[in-house]
Amino acid sequence: MQHEAIAVDLVDRIPLCLLTTALHYKQKPDDPRVWMELSIEERKILQQALGIDSVASRD
């Protein structure tokens, strides 16, 4: 039950598109297509949250 509460709390605080992109990034961290559906601002927010420098530096 505790995991469900955490998931519900995250969905309330993080837009679903950012959560989906974070999951896709964790599955395929070397695939730059993961970031294409987000605006630059959203990418920066998510990259900071995930603790990565930037997509460009991974190429």
Jmol script that loads the backbone (N, CA, C; Angstrom):
load data "model"
ATOM      1  N   MET A   1       0.808  -1.200   0.000  1.00  0.00           N
ATOM      2  CA  MET A   1       0.000   0.000   0.000  1.00  0.00           C
ATOM      3  C   MET A   1       0.854   1.269   0.000  1.00  0.00           C
ATOM      4  N   GLN A   2       2.006   1.245   0.628  1.00  0.00           N
ATOM      5  CA  GLN A   2       2.840   2.429   0.702  1.00  0.00           C
ATOM      6  C   GLN A   2       3.300   2.867  -0.692  1.00  0.00           C
ATOM      7  N   HIS A   3       3.626   1.916  -1.561  1.00  0.00           N
ATOM      8  CA  HIS A   3       4.062   2.257  -2.910  1.00  0.00           C
ATOM      9  C   HIS A   3       2.938   2.925  -3.689  1.00  0.00           C
ATOM     10  N   GLU A   4       1.728   2.472  -3.500  1.00  0.00           N
ATOM     11  CA  GLU A   4       0.587   3.078  -4.177  1.00  0.00           C
ATOM     12  C   GLU A   4       0.408   4.527  -3.742  1.00  0.00           C
ATOM     13  N   ALA A   5       0.582   4.793  -2.467  1.00  0.00           N
ATOM     14  CA  ALA A   5       0.446   6.161  -1.958  1.00  0.00           C
ATOM     15  C   ALA A   5       1.519   7.063  -2.547  1.00  0.00           C
ATOM     16  N   ILE A   6       2.733   6.543  -2.673  1.00  0.00           N
ATOM     17  CA  ILE A   6       3.817   7.326  -3.265  1.00  0.00           C
ATOM     18  C   ILE A   6       3.514   7.608  -4.726  1.00  0.00           C
ATOM     19  N   ALA A   7       3.046   6.610  -5.459  1.00  0.00           N
ATOM     20  CA  ALA A   7       2.711   6.785  -6.873  1.00  0.00           C
ATOM     21  C   ALA A   7       1.611   7.815  -7.056  1.00  0.00           C
ATOM     22  N   VAL A   8       0.586   7.766  -6.233  1.00  0.00           N
ATOM     23  CA  VAL A   8      -0.508   8.726  -6.322  1.00  0.00           C
ATOM     24  C   VAL A   8       0.016  10.126  -6.020  1.00  0.00           C
ATOM     25  N   ASP A   9       0.880  10.261  -5.033  1.00  0.00           N
ATOM     26  CA  ASP A   9       1.451  11.554  -4.688  1.00  0.00           C
ATOM     27  C   ASP A   9       2.278  12.104  -5.849  1.00  0.00           C
ATOM     28  N   LEU A  10       3.072  11.263  -6.506  1.00  0.00           N
ATOM     29  CA  LEU A  10       3.866  11.713  -7.641  1.00  0.00           C
ATOM     30  C   LEU A  10       2.989  12.164  -8.798  1.00  0.00           C
ATOM     31  N   VAL A  11       1.948  11.426  -9.078  1.00  0.00           N
ATOM     32  CA  VAL A  11       1.058  11.785 -10.177  1.00  0.00           C
ATOM     33  C   VAL A  11       0.368  13.107  -9.886  1.00  0.00           C
ATOM     34  N   ASP A  12       0.080  13.375  -8.636  1.00  0.00           N
ATOM     35  CA  ASP A  12      -0.528  14.649  -8.271  1.00  0.00           C
ATOM     36  C   ASP A  12       0.436  15.815  -8.458  1.00  0.00           C
ATOM     37  N   ARG A  13       1.726  15.577  -8.293  1.00  0.00           N
ATOM     38  CA  ARG A  13       2.704  16.659  -8.335  1.00  0.00           C
ATOM     39  C   ARG A  13       3.437  16.791  -9.657  1.00  0.00           C
ATOM     40  N   ILE A  14       3.586  15.706 -10.399  1.00  0.00           N
ATOM     41  CA  ILE A  14       4.352  15.714 -11.643  1.00  0.00           C
ATOM     42  C   ILE A  14       3.393  15.491 -12.817  1.00  0.00           C
ATOM     43  N   PRO A  15       3.448  16.373 -13.811  1.00  0.00           N
ATOM     44  CA  PRO A  15       2.605  16.140 -14.990  1.00  0.00           C
ATOM     45  C   PRO A  15       2.878  14.755 -15.583  1.00  0.00           C
ATOM     46  N   LEU A  16       1.848  14.132 -16.056  1.00  0.00           N
ATOM     47  CA  LEU A  16       1.952  12.771 -16.573  1.00  0.00           C
ATOM     48  C   LEU A  16       2.974  12.661 -17.703  1.00  0.00           C
ATOM     49  N   CYS A  17       3.071  13.680 -18.546  1.00  0.00           N
ATOM     50  CA  CYS A  17       4.047  13.606 -19.648  1.00  0.00           C
ATOM     51  C   CYS A  17       5.475  13.537 -19.128  1.00  0.00           C
ATOM     52  N   LEU A  18       5.770  14.235 -18.027  1.00  0.00           N
ATOM     53  CA  LEU A  18       7.116  14.176 -17.455  1.00  0.00           C
ATOM     54  C   LEU A  18       7.380  12.819 -16.815  1.00  0.00           C
ATOM     55  N   LEU A  19       6.380  12.282 -16.157  1.00  0.00           N
ATOM     56  CA  LEU A  19       6.529  10.970 -15.538  1.00  0.00           C
ATOM     57  C   LEU A  19       6.741   9.894 -16.604  1.00  0.00           C
ATOM     58  N   THR A  20       5.989   9.965 -17.679  1.00  0.00           N
ATOM     59  CA  THR A  20       6.124   9.001 -18.779  1.00  0.00           C
ATOM     60  C   THR A  20       7.510   9.095 -19.410  1.00  0.00           C
ATOM     61  N   THR A  21       7.974  10.313 -19.643  1.00  0.00           N
ATOM     62  CA  THR A  21       9.296  10.502 -20.230  1.00  0.00           C
ATOM     63  C   THR A  21      10.386   9.987 -19.290  1.00  0.00           C
ATOM     64  N   ALA A  22      10.229  10.212 -17.999  1.00  0.00           N
ATOM     65  CA  ALA A  22      11.209   9.714 -17.028  1.00  0.00           C
ATOM     66  C   ALA A  22      11.287   8.190 -17.085  1.00  0.00           C
ATOM     67  N   LEU A  23      10.155   7.540 -17.191  1.00  0.00           N
ATOM     68  CA  LEU A  23      10.140   6.077 -17.283  1.00  0.00           C
ATOM     69  C   LEU A  23      10.813   5.606 -18.571  1.00  0.00           C
ATOM     70  N   HIS A  24      10.513   6.271 -19.686  1.00  0.00           N
ATOM     71  CA  HIS A  24      11.138   5.905 -20.958  1.00  0.00           C
ATOM     72  C   HIS A  24      12.650   6.133 -20.905  1.00  0.00           C
ATOM     73  N   TYR A  25      13.069   7.222 -20.277  1.00  0.00           N
ATOM     74  CA  TYR A  25      14.500   7.492 -20.148  1.00  0.00           C
ATOM     75  C   TYR A  25      15.188   6.396 -19.339  1.00  0.00           C
ATOM     76  N   LYS A  26      14.565   5.978 -18.245  1.00  0.00           N
ATOM     77  CA  LYS A  26      15.168   4.934 -17.409  1.00  0.00           C
ATOM     78  C   LYS A  26      15.277   3.615 -18.177  1.00  0.00           C
ATOM     79  N   GLN A  27      14.327   3.357 -19.093  1.00  0.00           N
ATOM     80  CA  GLN A  27      14.361   2.133 -19.888  1.00  0.00           C
ATOM     81  C   GLN A  27      15.414   2.210 -20.995  1.00  0.00           C
ATOM     82  N   LYS A  28      15.544   3.396 -21.613  1.00  0.00           N
ATOM     83  CA  LYS A  28      16.468   3.565 -22.746  1.00  0.00           C
ATOM     84  C   LYS A  28      17.225   4.880 -22.596  1.00  0.00           C
ATOM     85  N   PRO A  29      18.197   4.939 -21.699  1.00  0.00           N
ATOM     86  CA  PRO A  29      18.895   6.202 -21.437  1.00  0.00           C
ATOM     87  C   PRO A  29      19.713   6.744 -22.613  1.00  0.00           C
ATOM     88  N   ASP A  30      20.065   5.911 -23.567  1.00  0.00           N
ATOM     89  CA  ASP A  30      20.867   6.364 -24.705  1.00  0.00           C
ATOM     90  C   ASP A  30      20.037   6.735 -25.926  1.00  0.00           C
ATOM     91  N   ASP A  31      18.715   6.711 -25.806  1.00  0.00           N
ATOM     92  CA  ASP A  31      17.837   7.016 -26.930  1.00  0.00           C
ATOM     93  C   ASP A  31      17.371   8.474 -26.846  1.00  0.00           C
ATOM     94  N   PRO A  32      17.893   9.363 -27.695  1.00  0.00           N
ATOM     95  CA  PRO A  32      17.518  10.776 -27.628  1.00  0.00           C
ATOM     96  C   PRO A  32      16.058  11.041 -28.009  1.00  0.00           C
ATOM     97  N   ARG A  33      15.419  10.085 -28.676  1.00  0.00           N
ATOM     98  CA  ARG A  33      14.011  10.265 -29.053  1.00  0.00           C
ATOM     99  C   ARG A  33      13.095  10.375 -27.844  1.00  0.00           C
ATOM    100  N   VAL A  34      13.552   9.897 -26.698  1.00  0.00           N
ATOM    101  CA  VAL A  34      12.775   9.955 -25.464  1.00  0.00           C
ATOM    102  C   VAL A  34      12.356  11.395 -25.162  1.00  0.00           C
ATOM    103  N   TRP A  35      13.218  12.356 -25.485  1.00  0.00           N
ATOM    104  CA  TRP A  35      13.018  13.753 -25.093  1.00  0.00           C
ATOM    105  C   TRP A  35      12.211  14.564 -26.100  1.00  0.00           C
ATOM    106  N   MET A  36      11.935  14.033 -27.271  1.00  0.00           N
ATOM    107  CA  MET A  36      11.370  14.816 -28.363  1.00  0.00           C
ATOM    108  C   MET A  36       9.972  15.395 -28.103  1.00  0.00           C
ATOM    109  N   GLU A  37       9.193  14.784 -27.255  1.00  0.00           N
ATOM    110  CA  GLU A  37       7.830  15.267 -27.041  1.00  0.00           C
ATOM    111  C   GLU A  37       7.744  16.364 -25.974  1.00  0.00           C
ATOM    112  N   LEU A  38       8.872  16.655 -25.322  1.00  0.00           N
ATOM    113  CA  LEU A  38       8.865  17.675 -24.282  1.00  0.00           C
ATOM    114  C   LEU A  38       9.402  19.001 -24.815  1.00  0.00           C
ATOM    115  N   SER A  39       8.900  20.092 -24.256  1.00  0.00           N
ATOM    116  CA  SER A  39       9.466  21.401 -24.586  1.00  0.00           C
ATOM    117  C   SER A  39      10.840  21.509 -23.931  1.00  0.00           C
ATOM    118  N   ILE A  40      11.617  22.475 -24.347  1.00  0.00           N
ATOM    119  CA  ILE A  40      12.956  22.659 -23.778  1.00  0.00           C
ATOM    120  C   ILE A  40      12.870  22.898 -22.275  1.00  0.00           C
ATOM    121  N   GLU A  41      11.896  23.677 -21.855  1.00  0.00           N
ATOM    122  CA  GLU A  41      11.731  23.960 -20.430  1.00  0.00           C
ATOM    123  C   GLU A  41      11.440  22.689 -19.641  1.00  0.00           C
ATOM    124  N   GLU A  42      10.550  21.847 -20.200  1.00  0.00           N
ATOM    125  CA  GLU A  42      10.213  20.583 -19.534  1.00  0.00           C
ATOM    126  C   GLU A  42      11.428  19.653 -19.486  1.00  0.00           C
ATOM    127  N   ARG A  43      12.201  19.635 -20.567  1.00  0.00           N
ATOM    128  CA  ARG A  43      13.412  18.805 -20.588  1.00  0.00           C
ATOM    129  C   ARG A  43      14.368  19.213 -19.479  1.00  0.00           C
ATOM    130  N   LYS A  44      14.582  20.513 -19.327  1.00  0.00           N
ATOM    131  CA  LYS A  44      15.498  21.001 -18.297  1.00  0.00           C
ATOM    132  C   LYS A  44      15.021  20.612 -16.902  1.00  0.00           C
ATOM    133  N   ILE A  45      13.739  20.756 -16.652  1.00  0.00           N
ATOM    134  CA  ILE A  45      13.176  20.392 -15.349  1.00  0.00           C
ATOM    135  C   ILE A  45      13.378  18.909 -15.080  1.00  0.00           C
ATOM    136  N   LEU A  46      13.053  18.079 -16.069  1.00  0.00           N
ATOM    137  CA  LEU A  46      13.158  16.635 -15.888  1.00  0.00           C
ATOM    138  C   LEU A  46      14.613  16.185 -15.776  1.00  0.00           C
ATOM    139  N   GLN A  47      15.483  16.766 -16.568  1.00  0.00           N
ATOM    140  CA  GLN A  47      16.898  16.415 -16.492  1.00  0.00           C
ATOM    141  C   GLN A  47      17.463  16.755 -15.115  1.00  0.00           C
ATOM    142  N   GLN A  48      17.067  17.895 -14.581  1.00  0.00           N
ATOM    143  CA  GLN A  48      17.515  18.269 -13.241  1.00  0.00           C
ATOM    144  C   GLN A  48      16.972  17.286 -12.212  1.00  0.00           C
ATOM    145  N   ALA A  49      15.706  16.916 -12.350  1.00  0.00           N
ATOM    146  CA  ALA A  49      15.092  15.971 -11.406  1.00  0.00           C
ATOM    147  C   ALA A  49      15.752  14.601 -11.471  1.00  0.00           C
ATOM    148  N   LEU A  50      16.187  14.199 -12.669  1.00  0.00           N
ATOM    149  CA  LEU A  50      16.820  12.889 -12.845  1.00  0.00           C
ATOM    150  C   LEU A  50      18.314  12.934 -12.583  1.00  0.00           C
ATOM    151  N   GLY A  51      18.864  14.136 -12.395  1.00  0.00           N
ATOM    152  CA  GLY A  51      20.280  14.265 -12.093  1.00  0.00           C
ATOM    153  C   GLY A  51      21.196  14.042 -13.279  1.00  0.00           C
ATOM    154  N   ILE A  52      20.737  14.447 -14.474  1.00  0.00           N
ATOM    155  CA  ILE A  52      21.594  14.332 -15.658  1.00  0.00           C
ATOM    156  C   ILE A  52      21.914  15.732 -16.177  1.00  0.00           C
ATOM    157  N   ASP A  53      23.059  15.870 -16.841  1.00  0.00           N
ATOM    158  CA  ASP A  53      23.503  17.173 -17.314  1.00  0.00           C
ATOM    159  C   ASP A  53      22.591  17.712 -18.406  1.00  0.00           C
ATOM    160  N   SER A  54      22.582  17.064 -19.535  1.00  0.00           N
ATOM    161  CA  SER A  54      21.710  17.446 -20.643  1.00  0.00           C
ATOM    162  C   SER A  54      21.729  16.355 -21.683  1.00  0.00           C
ATOM    163  N   VAL A  55      20.744  16.385 -22.563  1.00  0.00           N
ATOM    164  CA  VAL A  55      20.674  15.383 -23.622  1.00  0.00           C
ATOM    165  C   VAL A  55      21.834  15.582 -24.585  1.00  0.00           C
ATOM    166  N   ALA A  56      22.181  16.831 -24.898  1.00  0.00           N
ATOM    167  CA  ALA A  56      23.245  17.112 -25.858  1.00  0.00           C
ATOM    168  C   ALA A  56      24.586  16.563 -25.402  1.00  0.00           C
ATOM    169  N   SER A  57      24.844  16.580 -24.095  1.00  0.00           N
ATOM    170  CA  SER A  57      26.133  16.104 -23.607  1.00  0.00           C
ATOM    171  C   SER A  57      26.251  14.596 -23.664  1.00  0.00           C
ATOM    172  N   ARG A  58      25.163  13.885 -23.859  1.00  0.00           N
ATOM    173  CA  ARG A  58      25.195  12.432 -23.932  1.00  0.00           C
ATOM    174  C   ARG A  58      25.563  11.955 -25.330  1.00  0.00           C
ATOM    175  N   ASP A  59      25.473  12.816 -26.336  1.00  0.00           N
ATOM    176  CA  ASP A  59      25.761  12.406 -27.722  1.00  0.00           C
ATOM    177  C   ASP A  59      27.240  12.279 -27.968  1.00  0.00           C
TER     178      ASP A  59
END
end "model"
wireframe off; spacefill off
backbone 0.3
color backbone group
